[in-house]
Amino acid sequence: MFSRRKFLTQSALGSISLSLGTSCAAKDNESTSDAPIKFTPKVIATWNPNITATKVAWEIIEAGGRALDAVEQGVMVPEENPEDQSVGYGGRPDREGNVTLDACIMDENGNAGSVCFLQNIKHPIAVARKVMEETPHVILAGEGALNFALSKGFKKENLLTDKSKKEWGKWLEEKKYKPIINVENHDTIGMLALDKNGDMCGACTTSGLAFKMQGRVGDSPIIGAGLFVDNEIGGATATGMGEAVLKTLGSFLVVELMRQGRTPQEACEEAVMRIVKKQKYKDFQIGYLAMNKKGEVGSYCIHAGFDYAEHKGKEGEIFKSDSYLKE
């Protein structure tokens, strides 16, 4: 017969066992969740010509500087280079002959600043940072962005170089608009940096599609499209046909996929496949570049030819991205 004393004894032992098991499990979960992420300070940027930009950014990281300063100073390199016709000074103009610039920046606290359809200012990324830090807004556009920049001491300059003006003049002969895949093996520069404190920030800047319609804004200044950073998870940036990225909020998607446990590589591949499944992907290029808080990097594109630059030491490296369509 099962006695009342035996029942009470077994119940008590069972409760103690359950309590100990729960306590141990909680302790294990606590140690796992609170365990610090081992990270590798690093700077990455879209396209191989930007290895110079990553070097400038890396020098700031190496000296113990903030990731935000690193990405801002890094992308300023192509912004002021007149030979780079897809970013800043020397960028190819729109159909009306105006160089219009888009840029955005995000810090480690989730703050963001952006400018779009900005003219006559050589460093739109610096204006975007001012928007983030000195206004209650996220995006300023067109004349408003220009007036804000001038009020902050930025100088008005002519950004249309003779080289880009000549190309525009030639384009006017036929006025035929067709995006060129991997034009000059370069496009928008998107940059992500992980500093020695384990904080990640990002920046993205471009002069947009050559000979675009006046007023066109692509993905680069739109938070979550051309760039997104979540300091708990990582960051992502995009390059290529901005309209395709905008339709899928690609960079935000990549970061959210990483949040769900995907590696940066897996997340970039899935983001590209979202475009492949629903858009006429053979007509344009899209490339994604991502980094998680461990410093692990992933990249993927539609057409072969996209590459990226990386600095985590004195010497930078160029890596070729895998692609959906093979050469």
Secondary structure, DSSP 4 states (H G I P E B T S, - for coil): ---HHHHHHHHHHHHHHHHHHHHHHHHHHHHHHHSPPP---EEEEESGGGHHHHHHHHHHHHTT--HHHHHHHHHHHHHT-TT-TTSSTT----TTS--EEEEEEE-TTS-EEEEEEEES-S-HHHHHHHHHHHSS-SEEEHHHHHHHHHHTTPPP-----HHHHHHHHHHHTT----PPTTGGG---EEEEEE-TTS-EEEEEEE--STTPPTT---STTSBTTTEEEETTTEEEEEEE-HHHHHTTTHHHHHHHHHHTT--HHHHHHHHHHHHHHHS-GGGS-EEEEEEETT--EEEEEEETT-EEEEESSSS-EEEEPEEEE--
